[in-house]
Amino acid sequence: MSRLTHINTAGEAHMVDISAKSETVREARAEAFVEMRAETLAMIVAGDHHKGDVFATARIAGIQAAKRTWELIPLCHPLLLSKVEVQLEAQTEYCRVRIESCCRLSGKTGVEMEALTAASVAALTIYDMCKAVQKDMVIGPVRLLEKSGGKSGNFKVEA
């Protein structure tokens, strides 16, 4: 079993020292879902929400969140992201929105948390914008789909 990198020998949480690590291209993709009633999804897709374009707002929120992950999650490093992409897809057959994020950089630490944060905050933004219409929307699952680069190598969720 791997040891936890954010726990020191005394069992205390600490920020990992990445100064000796090599810079590599690192990329991560994550997804999140927001389940809702068909009427709520239809309103979003039609662009009839009185607050404006739900998908555009969620996309921008996800991008901003990825860039600020280090401020939200203790022990995360501030990163110079070279790419943040957030895609939203209405899956009408399942009455849900699927969100997929992708983050990339050339650096010394991975971008998994940034991708997960982008997808999560985009989902939360959809909820926030639509809660006046429907309060019982469900967010989840949220998961890492894929990561590449770095010493730990590549990971891809099995289909």
Residue, then its C-alpha position, 0 to 999 in steps of 0.5 A: m500500500s502506498r503511503l499518504t504523501h500529505i502526512n509526515t513521519a509524525g502523522e501531521a498534515h503538511m504540504v508536500d515539497i515538490s522542489a526536487k521533482s521534474e517538470t512534466v506535462r500533466e493532464a487530468r479529466a474529471e466528470a460530474f453529473v446534475e440530475m433534475r426533472a425533465e422540465t428543469l433540463a428543458m428550461i436550461v436547454a431552451g435558454d429560458h432561465h430568467k438568470g441567463d445562460v446556465f451552461a455558460t455561467a457554469r463553464i466560467a465558474g468551473i474554469q475560475a474554480a480550477k484556477r483557485t483550487w489551491e485557495l479552496i483545498p488545504l495543502c494544494h499547490p498554486l499552479l500555473l495552468s496552461k489549459v482549463e476546459v469545461q464541457l457541459e452536455a444535456q443528457t435528456e434521456y437521463c434527465r441530467v447534465r454531464i460535466e467534463s473538465c480537463c486541466r493541463l500544465s507543465g509542472k511539478t505536481g498533478v492537476e487532478m484536484e483542479a479538474l475535480t474542482a472545476a467539475s464540482v463547482a460547475a455542478l454547484t453553479i447549475y444547482d445555484m442557478c436552478k434552485a428556485v425552480q427545483k430544490d431536489m436536484v442531485i449532484g453526483p457522482v463526481r470522479l476522476l476519469e483520467k490523469s497523465g504525467g508525473k512519477s505515479g504515471n497514468f491512470k484511466v477509469e475502466a469503462 
